[in-house]
């Protein structure tokens, strides 16, 4: 399975909101670096935030959904 990052978030709250929106639409997604940034928020810049990742074939639809909710 090939995952790609479709967006980055500075904190757990905004990352989990976006993840919840996509999961409600039936798109499985994953958060990368959420644990470390949750514990050490000051590392967000070093890791480029929390990455929201989806399967490559879901990327276009996922981006469209997030754009509609922004």
PDB file of N, CA, C, O and CB in Angstrom:
ATOM      1  N   UNK A   1       0.851  -1.175   0.000  1.00  0.00           N
ATOM      2  CA  UNK A   1       0.000   0.000   0.000  1.00  0.00           C
ATOM      3  C   UNK A   1       0.891   1.230   0.000  1.00  0.00           C
ATOM      4  O   UNK A   1       1.807   1.344   0.815  1.00  0.00           O
ATOM      5  CB  UNK A   1      -0.965   0.002   1.220  1.00  0.00           C
ATOM      6  N   UNK A   2       0.626   2.129  -0.895  1.00  0.00           N
ATOM      7  CA  UNK A   2       1.404   3.350  -1.023  1.00  0.00           C
ATOM      8  C   UNK A   2       0.624   4.525  -0.431  1.00  0.00           C
ATOM      9  O   UNK A   2      -0.479   4.836  -0.883  1.00  0.00           O
ATOM     10  CB  UNK A   2       1.759   3.618  -2.502  1.00  0.00           C
ATOM     11  N   UNK A   3       1.199   5.170   0.575  1.00  0.00           N
ATOM     12  CA  UNK A   3       0.562   6.325   1.203  1.00  0.00           C
ATOM     13  C   UNK A   3       1.237   7.611   0.752  1.00  0.00           C
ATOM     14  O   UNK A   3       2.453   7.662   0.567  1.00  0.00           O
ATOM     15  CB  UNK A   3       0.610   6.206   2.735  1.00  0.00           C
ATOM     16  N   UNK A   4       0.426   8.648   0.579  1.00  0.00           N
ATOM     17  CA  UNK A   4       0.990   9.958   0.269  1.00  0.00           C
ATOM     18  C   UNK A   4       0.417  10.982   1.235  1.00  0.00           C
ATOM     19  O   UNK A   4      -0.702  10.838   1.727  1.00  0.00           O
ATOM     20  CB  UNK A   4       0.698  10.363  -1.203  1.00  0.00           C
ATOM     21  N   UNK A   5       1.195  12.006   1.494  1.00  0.00           N
ATOM     22  CA  UNK A   5       0.767  13.089   2.371  1.00  0.00           C
ATOM     23  C   UNK A   5      -0.051  14.080   1.562  1.00  0.00           C
ATOM     24  O   UNK A   5       0.391  14.563   0.519  1.00  0.00           O
ATOM     25  CB  UNK A   5       1.982  13.788   3.037  1.00  0.00           C
ATOM     26  N   UNK A   6      -1.249  14.378   2.053  1.00  0.00           N
ATOM     27  CA  UNK A   6      -2.094  15.353   1.347  1.00  0.00           C
ATOM     28  C   UNK A   6      -2.156  16.690   2.065  1.00  0.00           C
ATOM     29  O   UNK A   6      -2.570  17.690   1.479  1.00  0.00           O
ATOM     30  CB  UNK A   6      -3.497  14.804   1.180  1.00  0.00           C
ATOM     31  N   UNK A   7      -1.745  16.717   3.339  1.00  0.00           N
ATOM     32  CA  UNK A   7      -1.743  17.974   4.088  1.00  0.00           C
ATOM     33  C   UNK A   7      -0.924  17.803   5.360  1.00  0.00           C
ATOM     34  O   UNK A   7      -0.698  16.685   5.824  1.00  0.00           O
ATOM     35  CB  UNK A   7      -3.192  18.424   4.426  1.00  0.00           C
ATOM     36  N   UNK A   8      -0.485  18.920   5.914  1.00  0.00           N
ATOM     37  CA  UNK A   8       0.254  18.937   7.185  1.00  0.00           C
ATOM     38  C   UNK A   8      -0.447  19.892   8.141  1.00  0.00           C
ATOM     39  O   UNK A   8      -0.980  20.922   7.727  1.00  0.00           O
ATOM     40  CB  UNK A   8       1.751  19.362   6.972  1.00  0.00           C
ATOM     41  N   UNK A   9      -0.442  19.540   9.418  1.00  0.00           N
ATOM     42  CA  UNK A   9      -1.123  20.326  10.434  1.00  0.00           C
ATOM     43  C   UNK A   9      -0.171  20.618  11.590  1.00  0.00           C
ATOM     44  O   UNK A   9       0.679  19.789  11.915  1.00  0.00           O
ATOM     45  CB  UNK A   9      -2.381  19.592  10.937  1.00  0.00           C
ATOM     46  N   UNK A  10      -0.305  21.785  12.213  1.00  0.00           N
ATOM     47  CA  UNK A  10       0.611  22.152  13.292  1.00  0.00           C
ATOM     48  C   UNK A  10       0.306  21.487  14.629  1.00  0.00           C
ATOM     49  O   UNK A  10       1.151  21.475  15.524  1.00  0.00           O
ATOM     50  CB  UNK A  10       0.592  23.627  13.473  1.00  0.00           C
ATOM     51  N   UNK A  11      -0.910  20.926  14.772  1.00  0.00           N
ATOM     52  CA  UNK A  11      -1.289  20.361  16.068  1.00  0.00           C
ATOM     53  C   UNK A  11      -2.230  19.169  15.898  1.00  0.00           C
ATOM     54  O   UNK A  11      -2.794  18.939  14.829  1.00  0.00           O
ATOM     55  CB  UNK A  11      -1.951  21.432  16.942  1.00  0.00           C
ATOM     56  N   UNK A  12      -2.378  18.418  16.998  1.00  0.00           N
ATOM     57  CA  UNK A  12      -3.225  17.221  16.985  1.00  0.00           C
ATOM     58  C   UNK A  12      -4.695  17.527  16.741  1.00  0.00           C
ATOM     59  O   UNK A  12      -5.389  16.750  16.086  1.00  0.00           O
ATOM     60  CB  UNK A  12      -3.083  16.483  18.285  1.00  0.00           C
ATOM     61  N   UNK A  13      -5.170  18.638  17.257  1.00  0.00           N
ATOM     62  CA  UNK A  13      -6.598  18.951  17.126  1.00  0.00           C
ATOM     63  C   UNK A  13      -6.988  19.115  15.662  1.00  0.00           C
ATOM     64  O   UNK A  13      -7.940  18.484  15.203  1.00  0.00           O
ATOM     65  CB  UNK A  13      -6.944  20.227  17.908  1.00  0.00           C
ATOM     66  N   UNK A  14      -6.269  19.951  14.929  1.00  0.00           N
ATOM     67  CA  UNK A  14      -6.627  20.178  13.524  1.00  0.00           C
ATOM     68  C   UNK A  14      -6.372  18.928  12.679  1.00  0.00           C
ATOM     69  O   UNK A  14      -7.128  18.648  11.749  1.00  0.00           O
ATOM     70  CB  UNK A  14      -5.834  21.369  12.956  1.00  0.00           C
ATOM     71  N   UNK A  15      -5.322  18.181  12.994  1.00  0.00           N
ATOM     72  CA  UNK A  15      -5.041  16.949  12.246  1.00  0.00           C
ATOM     73  C   UNK A  15      -6.150  15.921  12.453  1.00  0.00           C
ATOM     74  O   UNK A  15      -6.601  15.291  11.497  1.00  0.00           O
ATOM     75  CB  UNK A  15      -3.684  16.357  12.674  1.00  0.00           C
ATOM     76  N   UNK A  16      -6.586  15.753  13.688  1.00  0.00           N
ATOM     77  CA  UNK A  16      -7.640  14.778  13.969  1.00  0.00           C
ATOM     78  C   UNK A  16      -8.997  15.218  13.433  1.00  0.00           C
ATOM     79  O   UNK A  16      -9.820  14.375  13.075  1.00  0.00           O
ATOM     80  CB  UNK A  16      -7.738  14.537  15.460  1.00  0.00           C
ATOM     81  N   UNK A  17      -9.240  16.507  13.372  1.00  0.00           N
ATOM     82  CA  UNK A  17     -10.477  17.005  12.748  1.00  0.00           C
ATOM     83  C   UNK A  17     -10.521  16.601  11.276  1.00  0.00           C
ATOM     84  O   UNK A  17     -11.523  16.068  10.799  1.00  0.00           O
ATOM     85  CB  UNK A  17     -10.583  18.552  12.884  1.00  0.00           C
ATOM     86  N   UNK A  18      -9.426  16.858  10.561  1.00  0.00           N
ATOM     87  CA  UNK A  18      -9.367  16.513   9.141  1.00  0.00           C
ATOM     88  C   UNK A  18      -9.476  15.002   8.961  1.00  0.00           C
ATOM     89  O   UNK A  18     -10.163  14.536   8.051  1.00  0.00           O
ATOM     90  CB  UNK A  18      -8.061  17.038   8.507  1.00  0.00           C
ATOM     91  N   UNK A  19      -8.817  14.245   9.802  1.00  0.00           N
ATOM     92  CA  UNK A  19      -8.877  12.780   9.737  1.00  0.00           C
ATOM     93  C   UNK A  19     -10.310  12.307   9.937  1.00  0.00           C
ATOM     94  O   UNK A  19     -10.776  11.424   9.216  1.00  0.00           O
ATOM     95  CB  UNK A  19      -7.948  12.142  10.799  1.00  0.00           C
ATOM     96  N   UNK A  20     -11.009  12.879  10.900  1.00  0.00           N
ATOM     97  CA  UNK A  20     -12.395  12.514  11.161  1.00  0.00           C
ATOM     98  C   UNK A  20     -13.318  12.813   9.995  1.00  0.00           C
ATOM     99  O   UNK A  20     -14.222  12.035   9.692  1.00  0.00           O
ATOM    100  CB  UNK A  20     -12.887  13.226  12.378  1.00  0.00           C
ATOM    101  N   UNK A  21     -13.088  13.940   9.343  1.00  0.00           N
ATOM    102  CA  UNK A  21     -13.893  14.314   8.175  1.00  0.00           C
ATOM    103  C   UNK A  21     -13.717  13.283   7.066  1.00  0.00           C
ATOM    104  O   UNK A  21     -14.694  12.836   6.463  1.00  0.00           O
ATOM    105  CB  UNK A  21     -13.502  15.724   7.665  1.00  0.00           C
ATOM    106  N   UNK A  22     -12.474  12.909   6.802  1.00  0.00           N
ATOM    107  CA  UNK A  22     -12.223  11.939   5.736  1.00  0.00           C
ATOM    108  C   UNK A  22     -12.769  10.560   6.093  1.00  0.00           C
ATOM    109  O   UNK A  22     -13.350   9.881   5.246  1.00  0.00           O
ATOM    110  CB  UNK A  22     -10.727  11.847   5.449  1.00  0.00           C
ATOM    111  N   UNK A  23     -12.586  10.152   7.329  1.00  0.00           N
ATOM    112  CA  UNK A  23     -13.111   8.841   7.737  1.00  0.00           C
ATOM    113  C   UNK A  23     -14.629   8.803   7.663  1.00  0.00           C
ATOM    114  O   UNK A  23     -15.202   7.764   7.336  1.00  0.00           O
ATOM    115  CB  UNK A  23     -12.653   8.502   9.157  1.00  0.00           C
ATOM    116  N   UNK A  24     -15.284   9.907   7.959  1.00  0.00           N
ATOM    117  CA  UNK A  24     -16.744   9.969   7.855  1.00  0.00           C
ATOM    118  C   UNK A  24     -17.201   9.816   6.404  1.00  0.00           C
ATOM    119  O   UNK A  24     -18.320   9.378   6.138  1.00  0.00           O
ATOM    120  CB  UNK A  24     -17.264  11.294   8.433  1.00  0.00           C
ATOM    121  N   UNK A  25     -16.326  10.180   5.480  1.00  0.00           N
ATOM    122  CA  UNK A  25     -16.632  10.032   4.054  1.00  0.00           C
ATOM    123  C   UNK A  25     -16.167   8.677   3.509  1.00  0.00           C
ATOM    124  O   UNK A  25     -16.271   8.413   2.311  1.00  0.00           O
ATOM    125  CB  UNK A  25     -15.978  11.162   3.257  1.00  0.00           C
ATOM    126  N   UNK A  26     -15.660   7.833   4.390  1.00  0.00           N
ATOM    127  CA  UNK A  26     -15.255   6.495   3.980  1.00  0.00           C
ATOM    128  C   UNK A  26     -13.842   6.387   3.441  1.00  0.00           C
ATOM    129  O   UNK A  26     -13.491   5.391   2.808  1.00  0.00           O
ATOM    130  CB  UNK A  26     -16.183   6.003   2.963  1.00  0.00           C
ATOM    131  N   UNK A  27     -13.028   7.405   3.685  1.00  0.00           N
ATOM    132  CA  UNK A  27     -11.648   7.377   3.209  1.00  0.00           C
ATOM    133  C   UNK A  27     -10.724   7.050   4.381  1.00  0.00           C
ATOM    134  O   UNK A  27     -10.598   7.848   5.310  1.00  0.00           O
ATOM    135  CB  UNK A  27     -11.255   8.736   2.552  1.00  0.00           C
ATOM    136  N   UNK A  28     -10.080   5.889   4.343  1.00  0.00           N
ATOM    137  CA  UNK A  28      -9.141   5.562   5.416  1.00  0.00           C
ATOM    138  C   UNK A  28      -7.928   6.490   5.342  1.00  0.00           C
ATOM    139  O   UNK A  28      -7.419   6.774   4.258  1.00  0.00           O
ATOM    140  CB  UNK A  28      -8.697   4.076   5.326  1.00  0.00           C
ATOM    141  N   UNK A  29      -7.479   6.952   6.493  1.00  0.00           N
ATOM    142  CA  UNK A  29      -6.330   7.852   6.511  1.00  0.00           C
ATOM    143  C   UNK A  29      -5.525   7.641   7.784  1.00  0.00           C
ATOM    144  O   UNK A  29      -5.979   7.014   8.741  1.00  0.00           O
ATOM    145  CB  UNK A  29      -6.783   9.320   6.397  1.00  0.00           C
ATOM    146  N   UNK A  30      -4.338   8.177   7.761  1.00  0.00           N
ATOM    147  CA  UNK A  30      -3.379   7.939   8.829  1.00  0.00           C
ATOM    148  C   UNK A  30      -2.660   9.232   9.173  1.00  0.00           C
ATOM    149  O   UNK A  30      -2.439  10.077   8.305  1.00  0.00           O
ATOM    150  CB  UNK A  30      -2.370   6.849   8.428  1.00  0.00           C
ATOM    151  N   UNK A  31      -2.299   9.383  10.430  1.00  0.00           N
ATOM    152  CA  UNK A  31      -1.536  10.549  10.868  1.00  0.00           C
ATOM    153  C   UNK A  31      -0.102  10.129  11.153  1.00  0.00           C
ATOM    154  O   UNK A  31       0.143   9.164  11.877  1.00  0.00           O
ATOM    155  CB  UNK A  31      -2.178  11.199  12.125  1.00  0.00           C
ATOM    156  N   UNK A  32       0.827  10.853  10.582  1.00  0.00           N
ATOM    157  CA  UNK A  32       2.242  10.582  10.792  1.00  0.00           C
ATOM    158  C   UNK A  32       2.813  11.670  11.704  1.00  0.00           C
ATOM    159  O   UNK A  32       2.570  12.855  11.477  1.00  0.00           O
ATOM    160  CB  UNK A  32       3.014  10.522   9.431  1.00  0.00           C
ATOM    161  N   UNK A  33       3.550  11.287  12.708  1.00  0.00           N
ATOM    162  CA  UNK A  33       4.196  12.180  13.681  1.00  0.00           C
ATOM    163  C   UNK A  33       3.226  12.735  14.720  1.00  0.00           C
ATOM    164  O   UNK A  33       3.598  13.641  15.466  1.00  0.00           O
ATOM    165  CB  UNK A  33       4.862  13.328  12.958  1.00  0.00           C
ATOM    166  N   UNK A  34       2.007  12.230  14.795  1.00  0.00           N
ATOM    167  CA  UNK A  34       1.044  12.773  15.744  1.00  0.00           C
ATOM    168  C   UNK A  34       1.432  12.490  17.190  1.00  0.00           C
ATOM    169  O   UNK A  34       1.204  13.325  18.065  1.00  0.00           O
ATOM    170  CB  UNK A  34      -0.328  12.209  15.465  1.00  0.00           C
ATOM    171  N   UNK A  35       2.012  11.332  17.449  1.00  0.00           N
ATOM    172  CA  UNK A  35       2.385  11.000  18.829  1.00  0.00           C
ATOM    173  C   UNK A  35       3.498  11.895  19.344  1.00  0.00           C
ATOM    174  O   UNK A  35       3.401  12.444  20.441  1.00  0.00           O
ATOM    175  CB  UNK A  35       2.813   9.544  18.925  1.00  0.00           C
ATOM    176  N   UNK A  36       4.549  12.043  18.560  1.00  0.00           N
ATOM    177  CA  UNK A  36       5.689  12.846  19.012  1.00  0.00           C
ATOM    178  C   UNK A  36       5.295  14.315  19.175  1.00  0.00           C
ATOM    179  O   UNK A  36       5.722  14.963  20.131  1.00  0.00           O
ATOM    180  CB  UNK A  36       6.861  12.721  18.020  1.00  0.00           C
ATOM    181  N   UNK A  37       4.501  14.838  18.271  1.00  0.00           N
ATOM    182  CA  UNK A  37       4.113  16.243  18.352  1.00  0.00           C
ATOM    183  C   UNK A  37       3.087  16.438  19.462  1.00  0.00           C
ATOM    184  O   UNK A  37       3.030  17.509  20.067  1.00  0.00           O
ATOM    185  CB  UNK A  37       3.546  16.733  17.001  1.00  0.00           C
ATOM    186  N   UNK A  38       2.288  15.431  19.734  1.00  0.00           N
ATOM    187  CA  UNK A  38       1.363  15.510  20.862  1.00  0.00           C
ATOM    188  C   UNK A  38       2.097  15.627  22.189  1.00  0.00           C
ATOM    189  O   UNK A  38       1.652  16.320  23.104  1.00  0.00           O
ATOM    190  CB  UNK A  38       0.457  14.295  20.883  1.00  0.00           C
ATOM    191  N   UNK A  39       3.220  14.943  22.277  1.00  0.00           N
ATOM    192  CA  UNK A  39       4.017  14.976  23.507  1.00  0.00           C
ATOM    193  C   UNK A  39       4.925  16.196  23.552  1.00  0.00           C
ATOM    194  O   UNK A  39       5.089  16.820  24.600  1.00  0.00           O
ATOM    195  CB  UNK A  39       4.852  13.706  23.631  1.00  0.00           C
ATOM    196  N   UNK A  40       5.518  16.534  22.396  1.00  0.00           N
ATOM    197  CA  UNK A  40       6.467  17.648  22.317  1.00  0.00           C
ATOM    198  C   UNK A  40       6.051  18.602  21.200  1.00  0.00           C
ATOM    199  O   UNK A  40       6.644  18.569  20.122  1.00  0.00           O
ATOM    200  CB  UNK A  40       7.912  17.128  22.078  1.00  0.00           C
ATOM    201  N   UNK A  41       5.042  19.455  21.430  1.00  0.00           N
ATOM    202  CA  UNK A  41       4.531  20.338  20.378  1.00  0.00           C
ATOM    203  C   UNK A  41       5.588  21.237  19.742  1.00  0.00           C
ATOM    204  O   UNK A  41       5.451  21.634  18.585  1.00  0.00           O
ATOM    205  CB  UNK A  41       3.444  21.192  20.937  1.00  0.00           C
ATOM    206  N   UNK A  42       6.634  21.558  20.487  1.00  0.00           N
ATOM    207  CA  UNK A  42       7.666  22.439  19.940  1.00  0.00           C
ATOM    208  C   UNK A  42       8.438  21.780  18.785  1.00  0.00           C
ATOM    209  O   UNK A  42       9.153  22.462  18.051  1.00  0.00           O
ATOM    210  CB  UNK A  42       8.638  22.848  21.046  1.00  0.00           C
ATOM    211  N   UNK A  43       8.296  20.467  18.625  1.00  0.00           N
ATOM    212  CA  UNK A  43       8.965  19.766  17.528  1.00  0.00           C
ATOM    213  C   UNK A  43       8.162  19.804  16.226  1.00  0.00           C
ATOM    214  O   UNK A  43       8.601  19.260  15.213  1.00  0.00           O
ATOM    215  CB  UNK A  43       9.222  18.327  17.920  1.00  0.00           C
ATOM    216  N   UNK A  44       7.008  20.434  16.248  1.00  0.00           N
ATOM    217  CA  UNK A  44       6.157  20.496  15.063  1.00  0.00           C
ATOM    218  C   UNK A  44       6.903  21.063  13.861  1.00  0.00           C
ATOM    219  O   UNK A  44       6.781  20.547  12.751  1.00  0.00           O
ATOM    220  CB  UNK A  44       4.921  21.335  15.348  1.00  0.00           C
ATOM    221  N   UNK A  45       7.664  22.108  14.077  1.00  0.00           N
ATOM    222  CA  UNK A  45       8.404  22.734  12.977  1.00  0.00           C
ATOM    223  C   UNK A  45       9.460  21.777  12.428  1.00  0.00           C
ATOM    224  O   UNK A  45       9.630  21.670  11.214  1.00  0.00           O
ATOM    225  CB  UNK A  45       9.066  24.046  13.446  1.00  0.00           C
ATOM    226  N   UNK A  46      10.161  21.091  13.307  1.00  0.00           N
ATOM    227  CA  UNK A  46      11.213  20.167  12.875  1.00  0.00           C
ATOM    228  C   UNK A  46      10.663  19.021  12.033  1.00  0.00           C
ATOM    229  O   UNK A  46      11.345  18.540  11.128  1.00  0.00           O
ATOM    230  CB  UNK A  46      11.944  19.607  14.083  1.00  0.00           C
ATOM    231  N   UNK A  47       9.449  18.581  12.316  1.00  0.00           N
ATOM    232  CA  UNK A  47       8.841  17.462  11.590  1.00  0.00           C
ATOM    233  C   UNK A  47       7.875  17.932  10.505  1.00  0.00           C
ATOM    234  O   UNK A  47       7.191  17.109   9.897  1.00  0.00           O
ATOM    235  CB  UNK A  47       8.112  16.547  12.560  1.00  0.00           C
ATOM    236  N   UNK A  48       7.806  19.226  10.253  1.00  0.00           N
ATOM    237  CA  UNK A  48       6.857  19.806   9.291  1.00  0.00           C
ATOM    238  C   UNK A  48       5.421  19.510   9.681  1.00  0.00           C
ATOM    239  O   UNK A  48       4.562  19.335   8.817  1.00  0.00           O
ATOM    240  CB  UNK A  48       7.127  19.276   7.884  1.00  0.00           C
ATOM    241  N   UNK A  49       5.161  19.453  10.960  1.00  0.00           N
ATOM    242  CA  UNK A  49       3.806  19.234  11.456  1.00  0.00           C
ATOM    243  C   UNK A  49       3.394  17.772  11.413  1.00  0.00           C
ATOM    244  O   UNK A  49       4.212  16.874  11.220  1.00  0.00           O
ATOM    245  CB  UNK A  49       2.832  20.052  10.659  1.00  0.00           C
ATOM    246  N   UNK A  50       2.112  17.569  11.597  1.00  0.00           N
ATOM    247  CA  UNK A  50       1.526  16.227  11.545  1.00  0.00           C
ATOM    248  C   UNK A  50       1.030  16.003  10.122  1.00  0.00           C
ATOM    249  O   UNK A  50       0.241  16.790   9.598  1.00  0.00           O
ATOM    250  CB  UNK A  50       0.356  16.056  12.596  1.00  0.00           C
ATOM    251  N   UNK A  51       1.493  14.942   9.511  1.00  0.00           N
ATOM    252  CA  UNK A  51       1.146  14.646   8.124  1.00  0.00           C
ATOM    253  C   UNK A  51      -0.112  13.780   8.064  1.00  0.00           C
ATOM    254  O   UNK A  51      -0.213  12.754   8.737  1.00  0.00           O
ATOM    255  CB  UNK A  51       2.318  13.942   7.409  1.00  0.00           C
ATOM    256  N   UNK A  52      -1.054  14.213   7.253  1.00  0.00           N
ATOM    257  CA  UNK A  52      -2.265  13.431   6.988  1.00  0.00           C
ATOM    258  C   UNK A  52      -2.018  12.656   5.707  1.00  0.00           C
ATOM    259  O   UNK A  52      -1.797  13.242   4.647  1.00  0.00           O
ATOM    260  CB  UNK A  52      -3.550  14.349   6.870  1.00  0.00           C
ATOM    261  N   UNK A  53      -2.057  11.332   5.811  1.00  0.00           N
ATOM    262  CA  UNK A  53      -1.740  10.478   4.673  1.00  0.00           C
ATOM    263  C   UNK A  53      -2.924   9.604   4.291  1.00  0.00           C
ATOM    264  O   UNK A  53      -3.682   9.126   5.135  1.00  0.00           O
ATOM    265  CB  UNK A  53      -0.531   9.610   4.984  1.00  0.00           C
ATOM    266  N   UNK A  54      -3.049   9.416   2.980  1.00  0.00           N
ATOM    267  CA  UNK A  54      -4.095   8.550   2.429  1.00  0.00           C
ATOM    268  C   UNK A  54      -3.468   7.661   1.360  1.00  0.00           C
ATOM    269  O   UNK A  54      -2.339   7.889   0.924  1.00  0.00           O
ATOM    270  CB  UNK A  54      -5.282   9.392   1.836  1.00  0.00           C
ATOM    271  N   UNK A  55      -4.222   6.645   0.949  1.00  0.00           N
ATOM    272  CA  UNK A  55      -3.769   5.828  -0.173  1.00  0.00           C
ATOM    273  C   UNK A  55      -3.736   6.710  -1.418  1.00  0.00           C
ATOM    274  O   UNK A  55      -4.548   7.622  -1.578  1.00  0.00           O
ATOM    275  CB  UNK A  55      -4.699   4.579  -0.386  1.00  0.00           C
ATOM    276  N   UNK A  56      -2.795   6.421  -2.276  1.00  0.00           N
ATOM    277  CA  UNK A  56      -2.607   7.233  -3.476  1.00  0.00           C
ATOM    278  C   UNK A  56      -3.890   7.371  -4.293  1.00  0.00           C
ATOM    279  O   UNK A  56      -4.181   8.443  -4.824  1.00  0.00           O
ATOM    280  CB  UNK A  56      -1.515   6.634  -4.337  1.00  0.00           C
ATOM    281  N   UNK A  57      -4.651   6.290  -4.392  1.00  0.00           N
ATOM    282  CA  UNK A  57      -5.878   6.336  -5.204  1.00  0.00           C
ATOM    283  C   UNK A  57      -6.991   7.170  -4.561  1.00  0.00           C
ATOM    284  O   UNK A  57      -7.951   7.534  -5.240  1.00  0.00           O
ATOM    285  CB  UNK A  57      -6.384   4.927  -5.447  1.00  0.00           C
ATOM    286  N   UNK A  58      -6.880   7.475  -3.272  1.00  0.00           N
ATOM    287  CA  UNK A  58      -7.886   8.290  -2.576  1.00  0.00           C
ATOM    288  C   UNK A  58      -7.493   9.760  -2.470  1.00  0.00           C
ATOM    289  O   UNK A  58      -8.282  10.579  -1.998  1.00  0.00           O
ATOM    290  CB  UNK A  58      -8.125   7.736  -1.190  1.00  0.00           C
ATOM    291  N   UNK A  59      -6.285  10.099  -2.901  1.00  0.00           N
ATOM    292  CA  UNK A  59      -5.742  11.443  -2.669  1.00  0.00           C
ATOM    293  C   UNK A  59      -6.596  12.557  -3.279  1.00  0.00           C
ATOM    294  O   UNK A  59      -6.896  13.541  -2.604  1.00  0.00           O
ATOM    295  CB  UNK A  59      -4.343  11.526  -3.229  1.00  0.00           C
ATOM    296  N   UNK A  60      -6.979  12.417  -4.515  1.00  0.00           N
ATOM    297  CA  UNK A  60      -7.735  13.477  -5.187  1.00  0.00           C
ATOM    298  C   UNK A  60      -9.063  13.741  -4.473  1.00  0.00           C
ATOM    299  O   UNK A  60      -9.400  14.889  -4.186  1.00  0.00           O
ATOM    300  CB  UNK A  60      -7.990  13.102  -6.659  1.00  0.00           C
ATOM    301  N   UNK A  61      -9.804  12.690  -4.193  1.00  0.00           N
ATOM    302  CA  UNK A  61     -11.099  12.841  -3.523  1.00  0.00           C
ATOM    303  C   UNK A  61     -10.912  13.426  -2.123  1.00  0.00           C
ATOM    304  O   UNK A  61     -11.686  14.285  -1.702  1.00  0.00           O
ATOM    305  CB  UNK A  61     -11.831  11.482  -3.440  1.00  0.00           C
ATOM    306  N   UNK A  62      -9.888  12.964  -1.402  1.00  0.00           N
ATOM    307  CA  UNK A  62      -9.630  13.456  -0.053  1.00  0.00           C
ATOM    308  C   UNK A  62      -9.320  14.954  -0.053  1.00  0.00           C
ATOM    309  O   UNK A  62      -9.819  15.695   0.793  1.00  0.00           O
ATOM    310  CB  UNK A  62      -8.474  12.681   0.578  1.00  0.00           C
ATOM    311  N   UNK A  63      -8.501  15.390  -0.999  1.00  0.00           N
ATOM    312  CA  UNK A  63      -8.177  16.823  -1.097  1.00  0.00           C
ATOM    313  C   UNK A  63      -9.428  17.641  -1.391  1.00  0.00           C
ATOM    314  O   UNK A  63      -9.628  18.708  -0.810  1.00  0.00           O
ATOM    315  CB  UNK A  63      -7.118  17.067  -2.193  1.00  0.00           C
ATOM    316  N   UNK A  64     -10.262  17.147  -2.285  1.00  0.00           N
ATOM    317  CA  UNK A  64     -11.508  17.854  -2.622  1.00  0.00           C
ATOM    318  C   UNK A  64     -12.416  17.983  -1.398  1.00  0.00           C
ATOM    319  O   UNK A  64     -13.001  19.040  -1.161  1.00  0.00           O
ATOM    320  CB  UNK A  64     -12.254  17.119  -3.757  1.00  0.00           C
ATOM    321  N   UNK A  65     -12.528  16.922  -0.640  1.00  0.00           N
ATOM    322  CA  UNK A  65     -13.371  16.952   0.563  1.00  0.00           C
ATOM    323  C   UNK A  65     -12.841  17.965   1.565  1.00  0.00           C
ATOM    324  O   UNK A  65     -13.610  18.743   2.130  1.00  0.00           O
ATOM    325  CB  UNK A  65     -13.444  15.557   1.212  1.00  0.00           C
ATOM    326  N   UNK A  66     -11.548  17.962   1.787  1.00  0.00           N
ATOM    327  CA  UNK A  66     -10.966  18.901   2.762  1.00  0.00           C
ATOM    328  C   UNK A  66     -11.088  20.349   2.280  1.00  0.00           C
ATOM    329  O   UNK A  66     -11.284  21.255   3.090  1.00  0.00           O
ATOM    330  CB  UNK A  66      -9.483  18.557   3.021  1.00  0.00           C
ATOM    331  N   UNK A  67     -10.974  20.570   0.981  1.00  0.00           N
ATOM    332  CA  UNK A  67     -11.136  21.933   0.440  1.00  0.00           C
ATOM    333  C   UNK A  67     -12.562  22.426   0.667  1.00  0.00           C
ATOM    334  O   UNK A  67     -12.761  23.606   0.954  1.00  0.00           O
ATOM    335  CB  UNK A  67     -10.793  21.970  -1.075  1.00  0.00           C
ATOM    336  N   UNK A  68     -13.552  21.552   0.546  1.00  0.00           N
ATOM    337  CA  UNK A  68     -14.952  21.948   0.734  1.00  0.00           C
ATOM    338  C   UNK A  68     -15.259  22.286   2.186  1.00  0.00           C
ATOM    339  O   UNK A  68     -16.169  23.066   2.466  1.00  0.00           O
ATOM    340  CB  UNK A  68     -15.880  20.839   0.262  1.00  0.00           C
ATOM    341  N   UNK A  69     -14.499  21.700   3.111  1.00  0.00           N
ATOM    342  CA  UNK A  69     -14.774  21.932   4.527  1.00  0.00           C
ATOM    343  C   UNK A  69     -13.908  23.038   5.125  1.00  0.00           C
ATOM    344  O   UNK A  69     -14.086  23.403   6.287  1.00  0.00           O
ATOM    345  CB  UNK A  69     -14.566  20.656   5.303  1.00  0.00           C
ATOM    346  N   UNK A  70     -12.984  23.568   4.349  1.00  0.00           N
ATOM    347  CA  UNK A  70     -12.075  24.602   4.866  1.00  0.00           C
ATOM    348  C   UNK A  70     -12.770  25.936   5.037  1.00  0.00           C
ATOM    349  O   UNK A  70     -12.145  26.908   5.462  1.00  0.00           O
ATOM    350  CB  UNK A  70     -10.885  24.768   3.942  1.00  0.00           C
TER     351      UNK A  70
END
